[in-house]
Amino acid sequence: MPTWDPGQYARFGDERARPFIDLVNRIGASAPQVVVDLGCGNGPATMVLAERWPGARIIGVDNSEAMIEAATAQDVDGRVEWVLGDLATWDPVSVGSPVDVITSNAALQWVDGHRDLLRPLVDALADDGWLAFQVPGNFGAASHRLMRSVGEEHPRWDVIEEALRRPASDEPEDYLAALAGPDTSVDVWESTYLHVLDPVGAQENPVLEWVRGTGLRPVLEALTDEGERTAYLEAYAAELTAAYPRTPLGVVLPFRRIFAVAHKVVSAD
């Protein structure tokens, strides 16, 4: 797993939060007692849960110490319990009481085999509980294809290739199949957001700044030599500029997201 820079990640906070808000709006829980956000990052999305359910116990889990520290610092009222933990091994039993809602915002794709975690999470929910998550579905986008093609021309391709060999999201039908069960109502969909970045023209390459906060981080960490890193970034930035040209509106970044909401239905018997 790469390390995380909360400041860099937050540069596009509004755009990154929008899919989570759309996801939370599809959760039908009215008064949950315990809500857990897996992969809470630097915290703003988790605070949305605290606003939605002011009477609930809210827990944010993330495996990055830097992100947990940033989240704790911005939660001045101590509204959320911020927990350092690994999504792959997190156990709902650790909460100490039944969990009514589990959410995850653009985090599960970093976990190898994450689809196998989904049904156990549903099973662990309290009756009438909800599991809701969204993951990026843009691994075939130009931003990601160019990371690889530029890397293939770099003298340290072996290192870059290893950095790019990481888990990714599955397709909507895969999540539907993984979540389905006789006690579960499942809703899966996808949306493509057209993020208009940097409309005032303050950034030289806003798409580069976007991926610096997420998918590019493993590559930058793998290239420990400053000259090698600079050579890669210059070549990649030039390709991004061509793939995502500036328009009168700004730089448009199409971003596909995959959503899933599973409701643990209470039997009438």
Secondary structure, 3 states (H helix, E strand, C coil): CCCCCHHHHHHHHHHHHHHHHHHHCCCCCCCCCEEEEECCCCCHHHHHHHHHCCCCEEEEEECCHHHHHHHHHHCCCCCEEEEECCCCCCCHHHHCCCEEEEEEECCHHHCCCCHHHHHHHHHHEEEEEEEEEEEECCCCCHHHHHHHHHHHCCCCHHHHHHHHCCCCCCCHHHHHHHHCECCEEEEEEEEEEEEEECCCCCCCCHHHHHHHCCCCHHHHHHCCCHHHHHHHHHHHHHHHHHHCCEECCEEEEEEEEEEEEEEECCCCC
